[in-house]
Amino acid sequence: MNILGWITYIMSTCSFCLCVLRMKCQVLEKESFSPDIHLTFDKCGEFELLNYKLGVNCDNVEALNESLVEVPLETDWLCLSNYKGRKIETAAFSQLTNLQALYITGNVELLSRTFSGLSQLSTLWIILENISTTITFHKDTFDGLNNLLELKLFGVQFSALDTSIFNNLHHLEHLILENNSIRFLSTVTKSLGRLKTLQKLSIIDNDIDVLRKEDCLHSEYPAINGQYVYFNVSVLDLSMNKLQLIENNSLCNFPHLSLFKANKTGIQTKQMFQSGIRIILTVSLTMTDMHLMELCEYSSYFKVKELLLGYNSVFKINTYTGTCTNLEKIDLSHNLLEGIYSNQIKTLKDLVYLDVSFNRINVLDICPVETLTVFSMKLEHLNISFNYVTSLSKGQFSCLQNLQVLSLEYNKIYTIEDFAFDGVTLLTFLNLENNNLFEITNFTFYSLFSLKQLNLYENSLTDTEPGAFFWFNKLEDIRLMFNNILDEIWWSQYIDVSVQHISVKTSNTFLSLLSENFNKLSNLDTMEIESKHVVVDTCQEFVFTRLKEIYLRDNLFCTCFGSVDQAIGNFTNLEKLSYDANSQDSTDIVTLNSSLQYLKKLAFLRIENTDKLIGRAPINVHELFHGLSNLKILHLKNSGINHFDSAAIFSDLNSLEFLLIENQDIQEMNEYASTSMPNLSYIYFKNVIFACNCKFGGLLSWLEYDTRASIINAHAQNCFINSIETNMLSFLRSNCQYDSNFRIFISTFSTILVFMCISIFHESIWWYSLYLFYTVKCWLNHRLRGMEEDLYRYDAFVSYNTHDEQWITEHLLPNLEQNGPPFLRVCIHNRDFEIGRDIVENIVDSIYKSRWTICLITRSYLQSHWCSLEMRMATYRLVAESKDSLIFIFLDKISREELQCYHRLTKLLDKKTYLEWPHDLNGQELFWARLRQVIGG
């Protein structure tokens, strides 16, 4: 390709933006931030609860093809929120072969085979924003969705649908029809016969107020199939319909259900007995304004195992009618219960799970000790949180020998009698957070030999007896709050070696960590400490190096005893550090300083509420993150770091993948701040205030030309100018670019053009130009020395490799210089080159002053750089003077195939006769005679 061709090619392929600047889409790669940080798009509702690896949200899209360019091909979760286009074309998503979940919301026409190519798609939600608009489905819209398991249609007029569109969904398991103006159940069920694999049917928020007997579909062949049509559906969800009347046998087509949901309906529970359903394993009737329900009657009739009755007005647990032998789980959260009494629940002997949270319970009489009747329950999980319980009495839970989880957080408990947990030997989780406890005695937790997690946060503990924790043989996680100055965590010496996590909070200002109290806690790897002043007794013999995670909250400094040296740098095995500062007090000693550089294993760092600390003398922002070469996630929340204008800030963060900046006022950010983070994948701005100025102009350039990282939701970021909010990217493009795109293109194009010209120049005429330069230089030297009359000093210049020097001295020189006539003058480099002169100049001068140039060809010669140079110079002399002055002598037998890669030599051999050195004496005499004749002729 000639140079003009190369220029044309470059101009046709170059563009002003060499990467994808995401203007409509934002990307989240879950493994980059989860589980340390919880992030969502906040655009796609419950669809965001689905799991994914690489998720993309494209918002307010008008031109689908242009926006899909911003979507990585590896995407497995895609949400098109507020789609503004009118149509989605055939095979519109076919390039996203990894896609497993797709959400589309907008008023749009889906053309023929819209989803063709999505063989991996398992979940598809289509949400119509305006139900008054009719969405169009073609008969073969869903063709190609061979593995679709879940389909949701929201706001679609079901009566306008040709239900044959479901014909090719051979693996569909869950059909969700929400807000589709469906009046009768049979409108849907009459077309379910095509969906042989359907297991879940959800008809939500429609217009069904009556379940009619006509909704019961009869079999066409009753002699074979029975009287009614039986579907494979095991889950029926009719939530958010009115359901004021259920006629006899109206649900005959669903005789056996694993789950029946009628949340937020007006259902009359008594009418369910005549519905035609015979078995329901789980019944969910939340938010149905229910006041009272015969739990056991319902359970025994339908063989119910789980009753979910949250968010109602139930004021009493009624178990007097029927039997509850099947009932295993009851959820009565968010109701009006005021007490739990043994006579209400003693019939629930098979109950495993009971949730009565968010009620008005102030009386717990589950296992009364004053009665002689002894009964036991299978209950394993009991949740009584967010109620009004004030005390726990002795033997309070003694009939719950199988209890494993007990949640009592957010009550009013101020006292726990000794032996209150007597008999609950299998309990593994006890949550007493946010109560009014002030005392723990030696026998408060008696019998809790299996406890693994104990939460006493947000209490008012002032007195804890030494043996209070003696009973914990398997404790792994303990959380405590003390309402006084906690000089030391003395109680840690009574906790067993199994403890892995300790959380401590003091309402005062000081807490000390004594190594003697932690020596035996060999499995401790996580600590949470909420205290302004934390002191470690010794930093010389450090016992806390085993810790992998530390969470410091409301902290000002963490020092070594007797010094101002920061202790945080001694936790050398830390992998996670979360620092939430108390910045109200003023001091020159702060936890955050250059000590972070010693945390070589740190992978996660959160710095929060340091806005009033940053800028003080001990904290140098440009050195704060030095040494953190293994850090992968950095979360800055109200940190006070407002200027991201220097590569020095993040100079050592070579492994950083995710940067989250939250609740900050950022004054400046440019591309230099990211140059030291080669592995950065995502920057996420959350609740950030930008100033509208051109100090962010470099950020725009970085977004457009650096493909290494993405700023999540960059197009939605706003900035403020005189209290007026405007889109930041629009502002930067309008005011801060200064034709930078064009300048970058011109400079890039010019650089490439110069490089190509140099390459072509070097390959084509460089050596010829070099020869001419040295020839002219030698000619001028001869003129200045007055030697022009003696044009040729030598008869021949010999170009050879030093490996062949013996042949030169033993054969060539004696035969040309000593045997004659004629007696010839020969120039060889190690004898005749002028000492101290440039070697290239010596070569050209020798060639110029010799009638002939003899190239002594051997394999060593062909591999020599200098020999190649001499042959090039001799060749260019031959071309320049149009004179045959070049002789080739082959000492080695070299085949034509070996010479193929030496193009210049091969061409010359095709035009010139050359000599080969013979090994017999007669041949050698003829060889020298011919050579002397040519040179001396």
DAURGI-V156320 format. One line per field, one symbol per residue. ss: DSSP state (a for helix, b for strand, c for the rest). phi: phi as a letter, one per 20 degrees, with the letter a starting at -180 (. if undefined). A space follows every 50 residues. Layout:
ss = ???
phi = ???
//
This chain:
ss = ccaaaaaaaaaaacccccccccccbbbbbaaaccccccccccccaaaaac cccbbbbbbccccaaaaaccccccccbbbbbbbcccbbcccccccccccc bbbbbbccbbccccccccccccbbbbbcccccccccbccccccccccccb bbbbcccaaaccaaaacccccccbbbbbcccccccaaaaccaaacccccb bbbbcccccbbcaaaccbcccaaaaccbccccccbbbcccccccbbcccc cccccbbbbbbcccccccaaaaaaccccbbbbbbcccccccccbaaaaaa aacccbbbcccccccccbccccccccccbbbcccccccbbbaaaaccccc ccbbbcccccccbbbcccccccccccccccbbbcccccccbbcccccccc ccccbbbcccccccbbccccccccccccbbbcccccccbbcccccccccc ccbbbbbbbbbcbbcaaaacccccccbbbbbbcccbcccaaaaacccccc bbbbbbcccbbbbcaaaacccccccbbbbbccbbbbcccccccaaaccbb bbbbbcbbbbcccccbcaaacccccbbbbbbccccccccccccaaaaacc cccbbbbbccccccccccccaaaaccccccccbbbbbcccccbbcccccc cccccccbbbbbccbbcbbcaaaacccccccbbbbbccbbbccaaaaaaa aaaaaccccbbbcaaacbbbbccbbbbaaaaaaaaccccaaaaaaaaaaa aaaaaaaaaaaaaacaaaaaaaaaaaaaaaaaaaaccccccccbbbbbbc caaaaaaaaaaaaaaaaacccccccbbcaaaaccccccaaaaaaaaaacb bbbbbbbcaaaaccaaaaaaaaaaaaaaaaaccccbbbbbcccccccccc ccaaaaaaaaacccbbccccaaaaaaaaaaaaaaaac
phi = .fffffffffffdfcfcebeefdddcdcdgffceefcdccflcclfffff ebecdcdddlfddffffffeegfegdbcceelfdfeccfglfdffefefd cccccqebeeeglgdfnefefdccdcdefdffeeeddegdgefnefdfdc ccddmefffeeefffegeefdfdcdddcldleecgfgeffdfffefefdc cdddlddedceefffeeeffcgfeenfdedeefdccddfmdflebdegmf dfecfccebcdcflcdfefffffdfoedccfcddcfldledbbfffffff fdlfdcddcflccfdbedcedncdfefdbcddflcdfdacdffedfeefe fdccdcflccfccdcfcfefeefdcccegdccddflccfdbcegmgcfed fefdccdcflddfdbcfgmfdfnefefdccddflcdfcbcefdfdgnefd fdccddfldcfcccfgefdfeeecfdcccccdebfdfbeffffeeffffd cccccceddcbddeffedgeefefcccdcdafddcefbdedeeefffdcc cdclddbccefmbdffeffeefdfdccdcdeddeedbedcffbffffeef efdccdccldfeefofgfddgfdgdfnefdfdccddclenedddcbfffd fdefdfdccddclcdeebbcfffdfedfdfdbdcecldddefbefdffff fffecdefccefmgfefdccclmdebffffffffdcellfgfffffffff fffffffffffffecfffffffffffffffffffemdffdfdecfbddeb effdfffffecffffeedebffeeeddcffddfffnegffffffffffed fcdddeecffffeefffffffffffffgffelcfcccdceedfdffffef edffffffffddecddfeeeffffffgffffffffef
//
